[in-house]
Amino acid sequence: MVEINGRTKQLGIIGYPVEHTFSPNMHNFISETIHKNYVYGAWSVSGENLAAAIEGVRALGISGINVTAPHKVEVMKYLDCVTDGARELGSVNTVVNRDGKLYGYNTDADGFCMALDKSGVQIKNSKILIFGAGGVTRPTLIRLIDNGALSVTVLNRTKAKAIELADDILKTKGFNVETEVKELYFDIVINTTSAGMKPQENALPTDCIDEIKDLSFINSKTAVVDMIYNPDETLFLREAKKRGAKTLNGLGMLIYQGVIAYELFTGEKLPSDMGERIRREVFKR
């Protein structure tokens, strides 16, 4: 246990609610492991108190905060500088206090790509299918493109939303995102929807997709990723595993976005195996 004293620097997470967060477990484990005098807490902040909370980061000299739902977009207007990367992704999940100036970053999508890389899943030249066109899809999609994805198809229950996202990506990145299945072959299949999470434990992301009737297109050459990490293995991942696919849940994204954020908070380069140590020691997986 890190000794808390007058020199201890503060970190934390804000959101509404935040009672479910695992971020304090991860960040305090990192500080204990590398012997850094930081302590990380969690603060529930409603929308009407967001501006005051951000000003409090400055006033109290808090070294940095993570930002979770529903504040990732709104927080941008209260920061001194939003990095080009975060601005392109359209949201901020990490704020670093440097001498009273607040800098906004987004580590979510980079954490997702790092999780794939650490698991041996190659993004470059891959054909990728994404189920869902919600808020998490856009930044993930942009980083997949940045990492060399050959093609990306986005399927959504409401097709108009997928088309809107594809149009946005074409304007932003000059990359053509498909919204219809041209060939039922993909190297990586990603679920960004809530299908599989309580109370939808028995749902598959394909249930509301007309173009795909079953999971027969998944095989031993497919990497299947579900952004859900609770439960540990969704119905989607179980069915994919039966077909021989390599499967990953969302825990890796959670871990590695935190690793990247901690490095931004402290300027400390973490050991290359820190993600696996967090998985093993904090999450017991």
Secondary structure in CASP SS format (residue, H / E / C, confidence):
PFRMAT SS
TARGET T0000
AUTHOR 0000-0000-0000
METHOD secondary structure of the structure
MODEL  1
M C 1.00
V C 1.00
E C 1.00
I C 1.00
N C 1.00
G C 1.00
R C 1.00
T C 1.00
K E 1.00
Q E 1.00
L E 1.00
G E 1.00
I E 1.00
I E 1.00
G E 1.00
Y C 1.00
P C 1.00
V C 1.00
E C 1.00
H C 1.00
T C 1.00
F C 1.00
S H 1.00
P H 1.00
N H 1.00
M H 1.00
H H 1.00
N H 1.00
F H 1.00
I H 1.00
S H 1.00
E H 1.00
T H 1.00
I H 1.00
H C 1.00
K C 1.00
N C 1.00
Y E 1.00
V E 1.00
Y E 1.00
G E 1.00
A E 1.00
W E 1.00
S E 1.00
V C 1.00
S C 1.00
G H 1.00
E H 1.00
N H 1.00
L H 1.00
A H 1.00
A H 1.00
A H 1.00
I H 1.00
E H 1.00
G H 1.00
V H 1.00
R H 1.00
A H 1.00
L H 1.00
G C 1.00
I C 1.00
S C 1.00
G E 1.00
I E 1.00
N E 1.00
V E 1.00
T C 1.00
A C 1.00
P C 1.00
H C 1.00
K C 1.00
V C 1.00
E H 1.00
V H 1.00
M H 1.00
K H 1.00
Y H 1.00
L C 1.00
D C 1.00
C E 1.00
V E 1.00
T C 1.00
D H 1.00
G H 1.00
A H 1.00
R H 1.00
E H 1.00
L H 1.00
G C 1.00
S C 1.00
V C 1.00
N C 1.00
T E 1.00
V E 1.00
V E 1.00
N E 1.00
R E 1.00
D C 1.00
G C 1.00
K E 1.00
L E 1.00
Y E 1.00
G E 1.00
Y E 1.00
N C 1.00
T C 1.00
D H 1.00
A H 1.00
D H 1.00
G H 1.00
F H 1.00
C H 1.00
M H 1.00
A H 1.00
L H 1.00
D H 1.00
K H 1.00
S C 1.00
G C 1.00
V C 1.00
Q C 1.00
I C 1.00
K C 1.00
N C 1.00
S C 1.00
K E 1.00
I E 1.00
L E 1.00
I E 1.00
F E 1.00
G C 1.00
A C 1.00
G C 1.00
G C 1.00
V C 1.00
T H 1.00
R H 1.00
P H 1.00
T H 1.00
L H 1.00
I H 1.00
R H 1.00
L H 1.00
I H 1.00
D H 1.00
N C 1.00
G C 1.00
A C 1.00
L C 1.00
S E 1.00
V E 1.00
T E 1.00
V E 1.00
L E 1.00
N C 1.00
R C 1.00
T C 1.00
K H 1.00
A H 1.00
K H 1.00
A H 1.00
I H 1.00
E H 1.00
L H 1.00
A H 1.00
D H 1.00
D H 1.00
I H 1.00
L H 1.00
K H 1.00
T H 1.00
K H 1.00
G C 1.00
F C 1.00
N C 1.00
V C 1.00
E E 1.00
T C 1.00
E C 1.00
V C 1.00
K C 1.00
E C 1.00
L C 1.00
Y C 1.00
F C 1.00
D C 1.00
I E 1.00
V E 1.00
I E 1.00
N E 1.00
T C 1.00
T C 1.00
S C 1.00
A C 1.00
G C 1.00
M C 1.00
K C 1.00
P C 1.00
Q C 1.00
E C 1.00
N C 1.00
A C 1.00
L C 1.00
P C 1.00
T C 1.00
D C 1.00
C C 1.00
I C 1.00
D C 1.00
E C 1.00
I C 1.00
K C 1.00
D C 1.00
L C 1.00
S C 1.00
F C 1.00
I C 1.00
N C 1.00
S C 1.00
K C 1.00
T C 1.00
A E 1.00
V E 1.00
V E 1.00
D E 1.00
M C 1.00
I C 1.00
Y C 1.00
N C 1.00
P C 1.00
D C 1.00
E C 1.00
T C 1.00
L H 1.00
F H 1.00
L H 1.00
R H 1.00
E H 1.00
A H 1.00
K H 1.00
K H 1.00
R C 1.00
G C 1.00
A C 1.00
K E 1.00
T E 1.00
L E 1.00
N C 1.00
G C 1.00
L H 1.00
G H 1.00
M H 1.00
L H 1.00
I H 1.00
Y H 1.00
Q H 1.00
G H 1.00
V H 1.00
I H 1.00
A H 1.00
Y H 1.00
E H 1.00
L H 1.00
F H 1.00
T H 1.00
G C 1.00
E C 1.00
K C 1.00
L C 1.00
P C 1.00
S C 1.00
D C 1.00
M H 1.00
G H 1.00
E H 1.00
R H 1.00
I H 1.00
R H 1.00
R H 1.00
E H 1.00
V C 1.00
F C 1.00
K C 1.00
R C 1.00
END
